[in-house]
Amino acid sequence: MPSSKLDISELDFDLIKRNLKVFLQSQAEFQDYNFEGSGLSILLDTLSYNTHYMGYLANMATNEVYLDSADIRKNIVSIARMLGYTPSSSKSPTAIVDITVNNATGTTLTLDKGTIFKTKIDEIGYQFVVNSDVTITPSSGVYKFSNVSLYEGTLVEYKYSVDNNDTDQKFIIPSDKADTSTLNVIVQNSSQDTARTTYTYSKDYADVNADSEVFFLQETDTGRFQIYFGDGIIGKRPIDGNIIILQYVVTNEVNANGASAFTLEGNVGGFTNVTVSSKSAAQGGSLAETNDSIRFNAPFDYSRQNRAVTSTDYETLVRNIYPNTLSVSSWGGEDEETPIYGVVKISIKPQSGSTLTNATKQTIITKLKEFNVASVRPEIVDPEITYIILSSNVNYDTKLTAKSKETIGSEVITTIQDYNLNTLQRFDGVFRFSKLSSLIDSVDNSIVSNISTIKIKKLLSPTIGSSTKYDLFFRNKFYHPHDGHQSSMGGILSSSGFIVDGNANEMFLDEDGSGNIRRYYMASGIKQIVNPTQGTIDYDTGQVSINSLTISSVSNIRGSASTNIEITVEPDSKDIVPVRNQVIEIDENVLSIVVSPDTFVGGSATAGVGYTPASSY
């Protein structure tokens, strides 16, 4: 017998309608009623749609209340604001230059804020500006502005007149591509009284009192940033008639990253004969912070409570200070192979480029010092790349596809490249062999198997002409099943070639299977050991140490000139895990993919006959 109770556990339209119909059929008045052939069916449809809409709305509204599940940006920003987190704006690429004004005169010379410099990238022109006045005195008759920061974009000034009677008045930066790190907020007394006070940006209320001349920032529902002031208790409140002046740079974001050649447009103090020398190419341009980044960073920013104590605190701060960060890793100096106490090491992989310039590093360190505790000293180190050398033999069933082996090979390579880009190349990017093998198998239904192998490689950049000891840290265990393993074949280590002082032969490195690195050269196809104890290899820790060598030149690698020596080893595990500042990356330059028709016949005595190796891609 149909239930006399209405089932309200379903949200799908068809199920809602069914439940309503079952409920009505359980009533005496409608037991013999034909719902499908009557006008009541339309009413049931309307009621079901309305119930479905309300359920969907309630579900979406509930999701938008929580940071993890919110999808609409204004809701994400609002929740993050309750945690005291302000998303990062667009960032302007910044270059460091020296500017020498030739034939200048006078006791001082000023480089005015807003001075424009031009550059080109891929034949597209961009302008960079100076964001503050710089005044110098000549040294030995030379007028040189050193380490000047140039910001890509257009310097904009926007004004508001304060009206405290307007309760809805908001001071909003009109552009959604404004770089708030370049923002200057100036309060002028009135249109008649031009006396000005520069307010400073505050993220912390702890030291703000009624007289503090500070401003605060928040992102609005439209994605633009709003400046707001204190209420006279926490921060000084502007009064009626004050003129709020906003000065900031509107940027093209990432487009001008890498710019390094600049020319002056206009003059410096009336002089036009100017030489611009680039000390640091433009770097740091980035888009406004994404929704995913806000979700990730806001809780950590809240937990660090405006100080840096744990490694996570430093990682969160770096992302706030330098939004161009793709991945960041930090650790205590005591965790180094040679412990260093009182230091926190930080490694940053930028979204554009591979390493940071020295000027950018120093800027980040200076800003981090505001949050340090005790005597901890931050130090930024470059990422270390450990390369995966991947070889894969892919077998496919020709009966299951019309694709050529070349097409399948190209698709396999694309899959590997996607895995390399989206999973690896960051500090937490672990290389999972089985994962990649499964991805290769799933490229096409015709692929029946792949037999893949890996080795790992590091690049040694030698100091030419100087006797130097070298240490390479793979930080993954090496394959060493027993003492003397493959001793006659050179063990598990190999290298590209190089020349040392005093010997014209091209030298190479291998190991004896017992922990000793050997240096040798080839003569008539026979290995000539020059030094059987050129260094050591630690199979358990993954450390390769090369005793002092005076290297005079480096051999070409795969037919191209190189400044590095490649050191390749066989790992114990096919899963390669990055440690500290280590980044794992598949070397796509030596990627070897061989695609072959599968000719094995199960249960046949002729299994494998007719196997034809394909070309390597």
C-alpha positions as CSV (number, residue, x, y, z in Angstrom):
1,M,0.0,0.0,0.0
2,P,1.4,3.4,-0.9
3,S,2.8,5.4,2.0
4,S,0.7,8.2,3.5
5,K,3.9,10.1,4.3
6,L,5.6,12.4,1.8
7,D,9.2,11.3,1.1
8,I,11.4,14.4,1.2
9,S,14.8,12.8,0.9
10,E,15.1,13.3,-2.9
11,L,16.2,16.4,-4.8
12,D,16.1,15.2,-8.4
13,F,13.1,16.4,-10.4
14,D,11.8,13.0,-11.5
15,L,12.1,11.6,-8.0
16,I,10.4,14.6,-6.5
17,K,7.5,14.2,-8.9
18,R,7.3,10.5,-8.2
19,N,7.2,11.1,-4.4
20,L,4.5,13.7,-4.8
21,K,2.4,11.4,-7.0
22,V,2.9,8.4,-4.6
23,F,1.8,10.7,-1.7
24,L,-1.4,11.9,-3.5
25,Q,-2.3,8.4,-4.6
26,S,-2.2,7.3,-0.9
27,Q,-5.0,9.8,-0.2
28,A,-8.6,8.4,-0.6
29,E,-9.6,11.3,-2.9
30,F,-7.0,10.4,-5.5
31,Q,-6.6,6.7,-5.4
32,D,-8.2,6.1,-8.8
33,Y,-7.0,9.4,-10.3
34,N,-5.1,9.4,-13.7
35,F,-2.3,11.8,-13.0
36,E,-0.7,11.6,-16.4
37,G,-3.8,12.3,-18.3
38,S,-5.1,15.3,-16.4
39,G,-4.3,18.9,-15.8
40,L,-3.0,18.0,-12.3
41,S,0.1,16.6,-14.0
42,I,1.1,20.2,-15.0
43,L,0.6,21.3,-11.4
44,L,2.8,18.4,-10.2
45,D,5.5,19.4,-12.8
46,T,5.4,23.0,-11.6
47,L,5.6,22.0,-7.9
48,S,8.4,19.6,-8.7
49,Y,10.4,22.2,-10.6
50,N,10.0,24.7,-7.8
51,T,11.1,22.1,-5.2
52,H,14.0,21.1,-7.3
53,Y,15.1,24.8,-7.8
54,M,14.8,25.5,-4.1
55,G,16.8,22.4,-3.2
56,Y,19.5,23.4,-5.7
57,L,19.6,27.0,-4.4
58,A,19.9,25.8,-0.8
59,N,22.7,23.5,-1.7
60,M,24.6,26.1,-3.7
61,A,24.0,28.8,-1.0
62,T,25.3,26.4,1.7
63,N,28.5,25.6,-0.3
64,E,29.2,29.3,-0.8
65,V,29.4,29.8,3.0
66,Y,32.6,27.7,3.3
67,L,36.0,28.6,1.9
68,D,36.7,25.0,0.7
69,S,33.5,24.7,-1.3
70,A,32.7,28.3,-2.4
71,D,33.0,28.8,-6.1
72,I,31.9,32.5,-6.6
73,R,34.9,34.8,-6.2
74,K,33.2,37.5,-4.2
75,N,32.2,34.8,-1.6
76,I,35.7,33.4,-1.5
77,V,37.1,36.8,-0.9
78,S,34.5,37.6,1.7
79,I,35.3,34.5,3.7
80,A,39.0,35.1,3.4
81,R,38.5,38.6,4.7
82,M,37.0,37.2,7.9
83,L,40.3,35.4,8.3
84,G,42.2,38.7,7.9
85,Y,43.4,37.7,4.4
86,T,43.7,40.1,1.5
87,P,44.2,38.6,-2.0
88,S,47.2,39.7,-4.0
89,S,46.5,42.1,-6.9
90,S,48.1,42.0,-10.4
91,K,51.8,42.5,-10.1
92,S,54.0,44.6,-12.4
93,P,57.2,43.1,-13.8
94,T,60.1,45.0,-12.1
95,A,63.6,45.6,-13.4
96,I,66.6,47.0,-11.7
97,V,68.8,49.4,-13.6
98,D,71.6,51.9,-13.3
99,I,71.0,55.2,-15.0
100,T,73.9,57.5,-15.9
101,V,73.2,61.0,-17.0
102,N,76.0,62.2,-19.3
103,N,77.1,65.8,-19.4
104,A,74.8,66.7,-16.5
105,T,75.5,69.8,-14.3
106,G,74.4,71.0,-10.9
107,T,75.0,70.0,-7.2
108,T,72.2,67.5,-7.3
109,L,70.0,65.8,-9.9
110,T,66.6,64.3,-9.5
111,L,65.0,61.4,-11.3
112,D,61.3,62.3,-11.2
113,K,58.6,59.8,-10.3
114,G,56.8,58.8,-13.5
115,T,59.8,59.0,-15.7
116,I,59.2,56.7,-18.6
117,F,61.5,54.1,-20.1
118,K,60.7,52.0,-23.2
119,T,61.5,48.4,-24.1
120,K,60.4,45.7,-26.6
121,I,59.6,42.0,-26.2
122,D,58.9,40.1,-29.4
123,E,58.6,43.4,-31.2
124,I,55.8,44.5,-28.9
125,G,56.5,47.8,-27.0
126,Y,56.1,48.3,-23.3
127,Q,56.8,51.1,-21.0
128,F,58.3,51.1,-17.5
129,V,58.1,53.9,-15.0
130,V,59.9,55.1,-11.9
131,N,57.6,55.1,-8.9
132,S,59.3,57.5,-6.6
133,D,61.6,60.5,-6.8
134,V,65.3,59.7,-6.6
135,T,67.9,62.5,-5.9
136,I,71.7,62.1,-6.1
137,T,74.8,64.2,-5.9
138,P,77.6,63.6,-8.4
139,S,80.5,61.4,-7.5
140,S,83.8,62.5,-9.2
141,G,81.6,64.3,-11.7
142,V,79.5,61.3,-12.6
143,Y,75.7,61.5,-12.2
144,K,74.7,57.9,-11.7
145,F,71.4,56.6,-10.2
146,S,72.2,53.1,-8.9
147,N,69.8,50.2,-8.4
148,V,66.7,52.0,-9.6
149,S,63.5,50.0,-9.7
150,L,61.4,50.3,-12.9
151,Y,57.8,49.1,-12.9
152,E,56.0,48.0,-16.1
153,G,52.8,49.9,-16.8
154,T,51.3,53.3,-16.7
155,L,51.4,55.6,-13.6
156,V,47.9,56.7,-12.8
157,E,46.6,59.3,-10.3
158,Y,43.0,59.3,-9.1
159,K,41.3,61.6,-6.6
160,Y,38.3,61.5,-4.3
161,S,36.8,64.2,-2.2
162,V,35.8,63.0,1.3
163,D,32.2,63.4,2.2
164,N,31.5,61.8,5.6
165,N,27.7,62.5,5.1
166,D,27.7,59.9,2.3
167,T,27.5,56.6,4.2
168,D,28.0,54.7,0.9
169,Q,31.2,56.5,-0.2
170,K,33.9,54.1,-1.1
171,F,37.5,54.8,-2.3
172,I,38.0,52.3,-5.1
173,I,40.9,51.9,-7.5
174,P,39.1,52.0,-10.8
175,S,41.4,49.6,-12.7
176,D,41.3,45.8,-12.1
177,K,44.9,45.6,-13.2
178,A,46.3,48.0,-10.7
179,D,49.4,46.8,-8.8
180,T,48.6,47.6,-5.2
181,S,52.3,47.1,-4.2
182,T,53.0,50.4,-6.1
183,L,50.1,52.2,-4.4
184,N,50.7,55.5,-2.7
185,V,47.8,57.0,-0.7
186,I,48.1,60.8,-0.1
187,V,45.6,62.9,1.9
188,Q,45.5,66.5,0.9
189,N,43.9,68.9,3.5
190,S,41.5,70.5,0.9
191,S,41.2,71.8,-2.6
192,Q,42.4,75.2,-1.2
193,D,45.0,73.9,1.4
194,T,47.4,71.8,-0.6
195,A,49.3,70.4,2.4
196,R,49.7,66.7,2.0
197,T,50.2,63.7,4.2
198,T,51.3,60.3,2.9
199,Y,49.5,57.4,4.6
200,T,51.1,54.0,5.0
201,Y,49.5,50.6,4.3
202,S,48.7,48.5,7.4
203,K,47.8,44.8,7.7
204,D,48.0,44.7,11.4
205,Y,45.8,46.5,13.9
206,A,48.0,45.8,16.9
207,D,50.1,49.0,16.7
208,V,47.4,51.3,15.3
209,N,46.0,54.0,17.4
210,A,43.6,56.9,16.9
211,D,46.3,59.1,15.4
212,S,47.9,56.5,13.1
213,E,48.0,57.7,9.5
214,V,47.3,54.4,7.9
215,F,45.0,52.9,5.3
216,F,43.7,49.4,4.7
217,L,42.9,47.4,1.6
218,Q,40.2,44.9,0.6
219,E,39.0,43.4,-2.6
220,T,35.5,44.3,-3.6
221,D,32.7,42.3,-5.3
222,T,33.9,43.6,-8.7
223,G,37.4,42.3,-8.3
224,R,38.8,45.8,-7.8
225,F,40.5,47.0,-4.6
226,Q,39.0,49.4,-2.1
227,I,41.1,51.7,0.2
228,Y,39.5,52.4,3.5
229,F,40.7,54.3,6.6
230,G,40.3,54.1,10.4
231,D,37.3,55.2,12.3
232,G,39.2,57.6,14.6
233,I,39.8,54.9,17.2
234,I,41.7,52.4,15.1
235,G,43.5,54.7,12.6
236,K,43.0,58.3,11.8
237,R,39.8,59.2,10.0
238,P,39.9,61.7,7.1
239,I,37.6,64.7,7.5
240,D,35.1,66.3,5.2
241,G,36.8,68.2,2.4
242,N,40.0,66.1,2.5
243,I,41.2,65.1,-1.0
244,I,42.2,61.4,-1.2
245,I,44.9,61.0,-3.9
246,L,45.6,57.4,-5.2
247,Q,48.8,56.9,-7.2
248,Y,49.5,53.5,-8.7
249,V,50.8,51.6,-11.7
250,V,48.3,49.8,-14.1
251,T,50.2,46.9,-15.5
252,N,50.1,44.4,-18.4
253,E,50.9,41.7,-15.8
254,V,53.1,38.9,-17.2
255,N,53.7,40.2,-20.7
256,A,56.9,42.2,-20.0
257,N,58.7,39.6,-17.8
258,G,62.2,39.2,-19.1
259,A,62.6,42.7,-20.5
260,S,66.2,43.9,-20.1
261,A,67.0,46.6,-22.6
262,F,65.6,50.1,-21.8
263,T,65.7,53.5,-23.3
264,L,64.7,56.8,-21.8
265,E,61.7,58.7,-23.1
266,G,61.9,62.3,-22.2
267,N,64.6,63.6,-19.9
268,V,66.2,63.4,-16.5
269,G,66.4,66.9,-14.9
270,G,66.3,68.4,-18.4
271,F,69.2,66.2,-19.7
272,T,68.5,63.6,-22.5
273,N,71.9,62.1,-23.0
274,V,71.3,59.1,-20.7
275,T,72.8,55.6,-20.5
276,V,70.7,52.8,-19.0
277,S,72.4,49.6,-17.8
278,S,70.3,46.7,-16.8
279,K,71.3,45.0,-13.6
280,S,68.3,42.7,-13.3
281,A,65.9,41.8,-16.1
282,A,62.2,42.4,-15.4
283,Q,60.7,39.8,-13.2
284,G,57.7,39.2,-10.9
285,G,54.9,40.2,-13.2
286,S,51.8,38.1,-12.4
287,L,48.0,37.9,-12.6
288,A,45.8,38.6,-9.7
289,E,45.6,35.8,-7.1
290,T,43.4,33.0,-8.2
291,N,40.5,31.5,-6.3
292,D,42.4,28.3,-5.6
293,S,45.4,30.2,-4.3
294,I,43.1,32.2,-1.9
295,R,41.6,29.0,-0.6
296,F,45.1,27.6,0.0
297,N,46.8,30.6,1.5
298,A,44.1,32.2,3.6
299,P,44.0,29.6,6.4
300,F,47.8,29.5,6.6
301,D,48.0,33.3,6.7
302,Y,45.5,33.3,9.6
303,S,47.4,30.6,11.5
304,R,50.8,32.3,11.3
305,Q,49.3,35.3,13.2
306,N,51.5,37.9,11.5
307,R,54.8,36.2,12.5
308,A,57.1,33.6,11.0
309,V,57.9,30.7,13.2
310,T,57.3,27.5,11.3
311,S,58.4,26.6,7.7
312,T,54.7,26.9,6.6
313,D,54.7,30.5,7.9
314,Y,57.6,31.4,5.6
315,E,56.0,29.7,2.6
316,T,52.8,31.6,3.1
317,L,54.6,34.9,3.5
318,V,56.6,34.3,0.4
319,R,53.5,33.7,-1.6
320,N,52.1,37.0,-0.3
321,I,55.2,39.0,-0.9
322,Y,56.0,37.5,-4.3
323,P,52.8,36.4,-6.1
324,N,54.8,35.2,-9.1
325,T,55.6,32.1,-7.0
326,L,54.7,28.8,-8.6
327,S,56.1,26.7,-5.7
328,V,57.9,27.4,-2.5
329,S,59.8,25.2,0.0
330,S,61.3,26.2,3.3
331,W,63.3,24.3,6.0
332,G,65.6,24.9,8.9
333,G,69.3,25.2,8.2
334,E,69.8,22.4,10.8
335,D,68.3,20.0,8.2
336,E,71.1,20.6,5.7
337,E,73.7,17.9,5.0
338,T,76.1,20.3,6.8
339,P,73.9,21.8,9.5
340,I,73.7,25.6,9.7
341,Y,71.9,26.9,12.8
342,G,69.9,30.1,13.1
343,V,69.0,30.1,9.4
344,V,65.8,29.3,7.6
345,K,66.4,28.2,4.0
346,I,63.8,29.2,1.4
347,S,63.7,28.1,-2.2
348,I,61.3,29.6,-4.7
349,K,60.3,28.4,-8.2
350,P,58.8,31.3,-10.1
351,Q,55.9,30.9,-12.5
352,S,58.0,32.6,-15.2
353,G,61.7,31.9,-15.5
354,S,63.7,29.3,-13.5
355,T,65.4,31.3,-10.8
356,L,65.1,34.7,-9.1
357,T,67.5,37.5,-9.6
358,N,69.6,38.6,-6.7
359,A,67.7,41.9,-6.5
360,T,64.4,40.1,-6.2
361,K,65.8,37.7,-3.5
362,Q,67.1,40.7,-1.5
363,T,63.7,42.4,-1.7
364,I,61.9,39.3,-0.4
365,I,64.4,38.8,2.4
366,T,64.0,42.5,3.5
367,K,60.2,42.1,3.7
368,L,60.5,38.8,5.5
369,K,62.6,40.3,8.2
370,E,59.6,42.2,9.5
371,F,58.1,38.9,10.6
372,N,61.2,37.1,11.9
373,V,61.4,36.0,15.5
374,A,64.5,36.0,17.7
375,S,67.7,35.9,15.6
376,V,66.5,33.6,12.7
377,R,67.9,34.8,9.4
378,P,66.1,33.9,6.1
379,E,68.2,32.9,3.2
380,I,67.0,32.2,-0.4
381,V,68.6,29.4,-2.4
382,D,67.9,28.4,-6.0
383,P,66.0,25.3,-6.8
384,E,68.0,22.2,-7.6
385,I,66.7,20.2,-10.6
386,T,67.0,16.4,-10.7
387,Y,66.2,15.2,-14.2
388,I,64.4,11.9,-15.0
389,I,65.8,10.1,-18.0
390,L,62.9,8.1,-19.3
391,S,62.9,5.4,-21.9
392,S,59.8,3.5,-22.8
393,N,59.0,0.7,-25.3
394,V,55.3,0.9,-26.1
395,N,53.5,-2.1,-27.7
396,Y,50.2,-1.8,-29.4
397,D,47.7,-4.1,-31.1
398,T,47.4,-3.1,-34.8
399,K,43.9,-4.7,-35.0
400,L,42.5,-2.2,-32.5
401,T,43.4,1.0,-34.2
402,A,43.9,2.7,-37.5
403,K,46.5,5.0,-36.1
404,S,50.1,4.8,-37.2
405,K,52.9,4.0,-34.7
406,E,54.1,7.6,-35.3
407,T,50.8,9.0,-34.3
408,I,50.6,6.9,-31.1
409,G,54.2,7.8,-30.3
410,S,53.4,11.5,-30.6
411,E,50.3,11.1,-28.3
412,V,52.4,9.2,-25.8
413,I,55.0,12.1,-25.8
414,T,52.2,14.6,-25.3
415,T,50.9,12.7,-22.3
416,I,54.4,12.5,-20.8
417,Q,54.9,16.3,-21.3
418,D,51.5,17.0,-19.7
419,Y,52.5,14.9,-16.6
420,N,55.9,16.7,-16.5
421,L,54.2,20.1,-16.6
422,N,51.2,19.6,-14.4
423,T,52.5,17.1,-11.8
424,L,56.3,17.6,-11.6
425,Q,58.5,20.8,-11.7
426,R,57.5,21.9,-8.2
427,F,58.8,21.1,-4.8
428,D,56.0,18.7,-3.9
429,G,55.9,17.1,-7.3
430,V,56.8,13.4,-6.6
431,F,57.5,11.2,-9.7
432,R,55.3,8.1,-9.4
433,F,56.5,5.5,-11.9
434,S,53.3,3.4,-11.8
435,K,51.2,6.6,-12.3
436,L,53.1,7.6,-15.5
437,S,53.1,4.0,-16.8
438,S,49.3,3.8,-16.4
439,L,49.0,7.2,-18.2
440,I,51.0,5.8,-21.1
441,D,48.9,2.7,-21.3
442,S,45.7,4.8,-21.4
443,V,46.8,7.0,-24.3
444,D,45.0,4.7,-26.7
445,N,42.9,1.6,-26.5
446,S,45.3,-0.3,-28.7
447,I,48.3,0.0,-26.3
448,V,48.7,-3.3,-24.6
449,S,51.8,-2.6,-22.5
450,N,54.8,-0.4,-22.0
451,I,58.2,-1.4,-20.6
452,S,59.8,1.7,-19.2
453,T,63.0,2.4,-17.4
454,I,64.4,5.5,-15.7
455,K,67.7,7.0,-14.6
456,I,68.3,10.2,-12.8
457,K,70.6,13.0,-13.7
458,K,72.1,16.2,-12.3
459,L,74.1,19.0,-14.0
460,L,77.5,19.8,-12.6
461,S,78.5,23.4,-13.4
462,P,82.3,23.4,-13.1
463,T,84.5,26.3,-12.2
464,I,86.7,26.5,-15.2
465,G,90.4,26.8,-14.5
466,S,90.2,26.5,-10.7
467,S,90.8,23.5,-8.5
468,T,87.4,22.8,-7.0
469,K,85.7,20.0,-5.0
470,Y,82.1,19.2,-6.1
471,D,79.1,17.7,-4.2
472,L,75.9,16.6,-5.8
473,F,72.9,15.7,-3.7
474,F,70.4,13.4,-5.4
475,R,68.7,12.7,-2.0
476,N,67.3,9.4,-3.3
477,K,68.9,6.0,-2.7
478,F,71.0,4.5,-5.5
479,Y,70.6,0.9,-6.8
480,H,73.4,-1.2,-5.1
481,P,72.4,-4.8,-4.6
482,H,75.9,-5.9,-3.5
483,D,79.5,-4.8,-3.2
484,G,81.2,-4.6,-6.5
485,H,77.9,-4.4,-8.5
486,Q,78.7,-4.0,-12.2
487,S,82.3,-3.0,-11.4
488,S,83.6,-4.1,-14.7
489,M,81.0,-2.1,-16.5
490,G,81.5,1.2,-14.6
491,G,78.9,0.7,-11.9
492,I,75.7,2.7,-11.9
493,L,77.3,6.2,-12.5
494,S,78.3,7.8,-15.8
495,S,79.1,11.3,-17.0
496,S,79.5,13.4,-20.1
497,G,83.0,14.4,-21.1
498,F,85.4,17.1,-19.9
499,I,89.1,18.1,-20.2
500,V,91.4,18.6,-17.1
501,D,94.5,20.7,-17.0
502,G,97.7,18.8,-17.9
503,N,95.9,16.0,-19.9
504,A,94.5,16.5,-23.4
505,N,92.4,13.3,-23.3
506,E,88.6,13.6,-22.9
507,M,87.8,12.4,-19.4
508,F,84.7,10.7,-18.0
509,L,83.5,9.5,-14.6
510,D,82.2,6.1,-13.5
511,E,82.3,4.1,-10.2
512,D,83.7,0.7,-9.1
513,G,80.6,-0.7,-7.3
514,S,82.3,-0.2,-3.9
515,G,81.8,3.5,-3.3
516,N,84.7,4.9,-5.3
517,I,84.3,7.3,-8.3
518,R,86.9,6.8,-11.0
519,R,88.2,9.2,-13.7
520,Y,89.1,7.6,-17.0
521,Y,89.5,8.2,-20.8
522,M,89.1,5.9,-23.7
523,A,92.0,4.8,-25.9
524,S,91.3,2.5,-28.9
525,G,88.1,1.5,-27.2
526,I,89.7,0.5,-24.0
527,K,89.0,2.3,-20.7
528,Q,92.2,3.8,-19.2
529,I,91.7,4.6,-15.4
530,V,93.5,7.8,-14.5
531,N,92.4,8.1,-10.9
532,P,90.5,5.2,-9.2
533,T,89.6,7.4,-6.2
534,Q,88.5,10.6,-7.9
535,G,85.6,10.8,-5.4
536,T,83.0,8.8,-3.5
537,I,79.4,7.8,-4.0
538,D,77.1,7.2,-1.1
539,Y,74.4,4.7,-2.3
540,D,72.2,5.2,0.8
541,T,72.0,9.0,0.9
542,G,72.4,9.7,-2.8
543,Q,75.4,11.9,-2.4
544,V,78.1,12.1,-5.1
545,S,81.4,13.8,-4.1
546,I,84.1,14.6,-6.6
547,N,87.6,15.4,-5.2
548,S,89.3,18.6,-6.4
549,L,89.6,18.9,-10.1
550,T,90.9,21.7,-12.4
551,I,88.6,21.5,-15.3
552,S,89.7,23.5,-18.3
553,S,86.7,22.8,-20.7
554,V,83.5,20.9,-21.0
555,S,82.7,18.6,-24.0
556,N,79.7,19.1,-26.3
557,I,76.6,17.2,-25.3
558,R,74.6,15.5,-28.0
559,G,76.3,17.7,-30.6
560,S,75.7,21.0,-28.8
561,A,78.0,23.2,-26.8
562,S,77.5,23.0,-23.0
563,T,78.7,24.6,-19.8
564,N,77.7,21.6,-17.7
565,I,78.8,18.1,-17.0
566,E,76.0,15.5,-16.9
567,I,76.2,13.1,-14.0
568,T,73.7,10.1,-14.4
569,V,73.0,7.4,-11.9
570,E,70.5,4.5,-11.5
571,P,68.1,5.0,-8.6
572,D,67.1,2.2,-6.2
573,S,63.4,3.1,-6.5
574,K,61.4,4.1,-9.6
575,D,59.6,6.6,-7.5
576,I,61.7,9.8,-7.1
577,V,60.9,12.1,-4.2
578,P,62.0,15.7,-4.1
579,V,63.6,16.9,-0.8
580,R,63.8,20.5,0.4
581,N,64.8,22.7,-2.7
582,Q,64.8,19.7,-5.1
583,V,62.6,19.8,-8.1
584,I,61.9,16.7,-10.2
585,E,61.6,17.1,-14.0
586,I,61.5,14.7,-16.9
587,D,64.3,15.7,-19.4
588,E,62.3,16.0,-22.6
589,N,65.5,16.5,-24.6
590,V,66.6,12.8,-24.1
591,L,63.1,11.3,-23.9
592,S,63.2,7.9,-25.8
593,I,59.8,6.4,-26.9
594,V,59.8,3.3,-29.1
595,V,56.4,2.2,-30.4
596,S,56.1,-1.3,-31.8
597,P,53.3,-3.5,-33.1
598,D,52.6,-6.3,-30.6
599,T,53.2,-9.7,-32.2
600,F,53.1,-12.0,-29.1
601,V,50.5,-14.7,-29.4
602,G,49.3,-16.1,-26.1
603,G,49.9,-19.9,-25.8
604,S,51.9,-20.1,-29.0
605,A,55.3,-21.6,-29.3
606,T,56.2,-18.8,-31.7
607,A,55.5,-16.0,-29.3
608,G,57.5,-12.9,-30.1
609,V,58.4,-13.9,-33.7
610,G,58.2,-11.0,-36.1
611,Y,58.8,-8.3,-33.5
612,T,60.0,-5.2,-35.4
613,P,61.5,-2.3,-33.4
614,A,60.1,1.0,-34.3
615,S,61.9,4.3,-34.6
616,S,62.5,6.3,-31.5
617,Y,60.7,9.6,-31.0
